[in-house]
């Protein structure tokens, strides 16, 4: 089970940190990813991190502004979002994949097994 938190309202240029708490056997995790879905748009990949090795991947639209990290001891994955833009407004979801994959994990939502409930990020101009 995944629990996403940390969303809120922020002005453009500001920062937020999202958290994804993992309950259950986190040791069986291959990767955890963040996706987002803006109103009227499809869910899109944001970033991912492998649970054991810490390899990371980012969408081009967030590279250099967002940082994904993890705390294995707390079974938590973070998404630090800096220099936020109005285009970053969306509901952010964390997702977990059990089975091994290449690199930092897939960028397709259907490849993930479990999903959190989502947390809303609103960036105002």
C-alpha positions as CSV (number, residue, x, y, z in Angstrom):
1,X,0.0,0.0,0.0
2,X,1.2,3.5,-0.9
3,X,0.4,6.8,0.8
4,X,1.3,10.0,-1.1
5,X,1.4,13.3,0.7
6,X,2.9,16.8,0.6
7,X,0.9,18.4,-2.1
8,X,-0.5,21.9,-1.8
9,X,-0.7,25.4,-3.3
10,X,2.5,27.2,-4.2
11,X,3.5,30.2,-6.3
12,X,5.5,29.7,-9.5
13,X,9.1,29.5,-8.7
14,X,8.4,27.9,-5.3
15,X,9.2,24.4,-4.0
16,X,7.3,21.5,-2.6
17,X,8.4,18.0,-1.4
18,X,6.2,15.1,-1.9
19,X,6.4,11.9,0.1
20,X,5.3,8.3,-0.7
21,X,5.1,6.0,2.2
22,X,5.3,2.3,1.5
23,X,3.6,-0.2,3.8
24,X,4.2,-4.0,3.6
25,X,7.2,-5.7,2.3
26,X,9.1,-2.9,0.7
27,X,12.2,-5.1,0.2
28,X,10.3,-6.8,-2.7
29,X,10.2,-3.5,-4.5
30,X,12.1,-3.0,-7.7
31,X,11.3,0.7,-8.4
32,X,9.0,3.5,-7.2
33,X,7.9,6.1,-9.6
34,X,6.0,9.4,-9.6
35,X,3.4,10.1,-12.3
36,X,1.2,13.1,-12.6
37,X,-2.1,13.8,-14.3
38,X,-3.4,17.3,-15.1
39,X,-7.1,18.0,-15.8
40,X,-8.0,16.7,-19.3
41,X,-4.6,15.1,-19.9
42,X,-3.2,11.6,-19.7
43,X,-1.2,10.4,-16.8
44,X,2.5,11.0,-17.5
45,X,5.7,9.8,-16.0
46,X,7.7,12.2,-13.9
47,X,10.6,10.3,-12.2
48,X,11.5,6.9,-10.8
49,X,14.1,5.3,-8.5
50,X,15.2,1.8,-7.9
51,X,14.7,0.5,-4.4
52,X,18.1,-1.3,-3.9
53,X,20.5,0.6,-6.2
54,X,19.0,4.0,-6.2
55,X,19.2,4.5,-10.0
56,X,17.1,7.4,-11.1
57,X,15.3,8.6,-14.2
58,X,13.5,11.8,-15.0
59,X,11.1,13.1,-17.6
60,X,12.7,15.8,-19.7
61,X,10.2,18.4,-18.6
62,X,11.3,18.1,-14.9
63,X,15.0,17.3,-15.3
64,X,17.2,19.7,-13.4
65,X,14.2,20.9,-11.3
66,X,12.9,17.8,-9.6
67,X,14.9,15.3,-7.5
68,X,13.7,11.8,-6.5
69,X,15.2,10.2,-3.5
70,X,14.5,7.5,-0.9
71,X,14.9,6.5,2.7
72,X,15.0,2.7,2.8
73,X,14.9,2.7,6.6
74,X,11.6,4.7,6.6
75,X,10.2,3.0,3.5
76,X,9.6,6.3,1.9
77,X,10.3,7.9,-1.5
78,X,10.5,11.7,-1.9
79,X,10.1,14.0,-4.8
80,X,11.7,17.4,-4.2
81,X,10.2,19.9,-6.7
82,X,12.0,23.2,-7.2
83,X,11.4,26.1,-9.6
84,X,7.8,25.0,-10.0
85,X,5.9,26.2,-13.1
86,X,2.2,26.5,-13.6
87,X,2.5,23.6,-16.1
88,X,3.4,21.4,-13.1
89,X,-0.1,21.7,-11.7
90,X,-1.5,18.1,-11.5
91,X,-2.4,15.3,-9.2
92,X,0.8,13.5,-8.4
93,X,0.7,9.7,-7.9
94,X,3.4,7.4,-6.6
95,X,3.5,3.9,-8.0
96,X,5.5,0.7,-7.2
97,X,6.8,-2.1,-9.4
98,X,7.8,-5.5,-7.9
99,X,9.3,-7.2,-10.9
100,X,12.8,-6.4,-12.1
101,X,13.3,-4.1,-15.1
102,X,16.1,-2.4,-16.9
103,X,17.5,0.8,-15.5
104,X,15.5,3.0,-13.2
105,X,12.2,1.4,-14.2
106,X,9.6,1.7,-16.8
107,X,8.0,5.0,-17.9
108,X,4.6,3.5,-18.6
109,X,1.9,3.6,-16.0
110,X,0.7,0.1,-16.9
111,X,4.0,-1.5,-15.8
112,X,3.5,-0.6,-12.2
113,X,1.6,-2.8,-9.7
114,X,0.5,-0.6,-6.9
115,X,-0.6,3.0,-6.8
116,X,-1.1,5.6,-4.1
117,X,-4.2,7.8,-3.9
118,X,-2.6,10.9,-5.3
119,X,-1.8,14.3,-3.9
120,X,-2.8,17.6,-5.6
121,X,-0.1,20.1,-6.5
122,X,-1.4,23.6,-7.6
123,X,1.1,26.1,-8.9
124,X,-0.2,29.7,-9.3
125,X,1.2,32.4,-11.5
